[in-house]
Amino acid sequence: MLKILLINSIVIFLGAYLLEGVKVKSFLTAVGVAILLAILNTLVKPFILILTLPLTILTLGLFILVINAWILMIIDKLIDGFSIKGFWWAVLYSIFISIANAVMLKLF
């Protein structure tokens, strides 16, 4: 669990470095974002997925990108030192986080 949190924090910090529309103040902020992201993905995302299931099926799963971006934008409002310029940056950042986490978890 701690390994996954550390990998998520590194990915969040690296993504903010690579994408100009996302800013993370420090690595400690990235750890906070990773913790809050894990909590929201565990507690809130399943309910949102159930409520939007017809739309998700209609878009062949692409609506999940919107849900992920929305969760990141909520975290933007909750954590000082973390900011996303807009919705499309949040979508791009969520894609980056998903891909980078998958790669990092395979490697480590």
N, C-alpha and C positions, 0 to 999 in steps of 0.2 A: 504494500500500500504506500509506504513512504517512497519507494523507488518510482512508482507511477506518479506521485505528486511532484517529485523532483524533476522527472522527465517532462511533465506538463508545464511546470514552471519554466524550464529551459526553453521549451517550444514557444510559450507565450512571450518570453523575453526576446527570443530570436525573431519571432514574427513581427514584434513591434520595431525591431531594428531594421528589418527588411522592407516593411510596408510603411510608406510615409504618412498614411492616413491613420495610423495607430501609434499611440505613445504610451510607454510604460516608464514611470519615473525611476524605479530601481528594481533590483532582483527581488527584494522583499515584497514590493508591490505585486510582482509577477506571482509570487507564492500565494499572496492573498487572493489574487484573481483565480489562480488554479484551485484553491480551496473552495471559493464561492461558486466557481463553475461546476465543480464536482457536486456540491450540495444542490444547486439548481437542476443539474442534469439528473440527479437521483430523485429529488422530491417533486419538481415542477414539470419537467419535460414529459414524463409519462402521461400526465393528465392532459397536457396540451396536445400530445400525439393522438390520444383517444378522441379528443374533441374535434380535431382537424383531420381525422382519418379519411373521410370522403374526399376532401381536397387533396390530401397526400396521395391517395390512390389515383385521383383524376390527373394529377401532375406527374404520375409515375415516380413518386418519392422526392421530387425536386422541392416540394414545399418544406421538407425538413431543413433545407438550407435557410429558408426564411425563419423558421423556428430557432435554429442555431444563432442566426444573426440577431434575432430579437432578444435572446438570452444574453448575448454579449453586450447588447445595448443597455439592458437592465443593469448588468455589472458595471458598465461605464458610469451609470448614474449613482451607483452605490459605493464605489471605491474611488477615493481621491488619488490622483497620480496615474490613473488609467483613463485614456480617452480614445474614442473612435470618432472620426470626422463625420461619418454618415452611414446610411444603411448599406450602400454598396461596398464600402470599406469593411463593414461588419461581415458581409457575405464572403468577401475575399479572405478575410482573416479567419473565418470559421472553416473555410475550405483548407487554408494553410494549416491550421491547427489539426484538423482531422488527418490530413495526409502525413504531416510531420510526426504526429503522435504514433501513427501506424508504423512508420519507418523506424522511429526511435525504439518503440517497444519490440520490434522484430530484432533490432541490432543488440539491444541491451536486455 
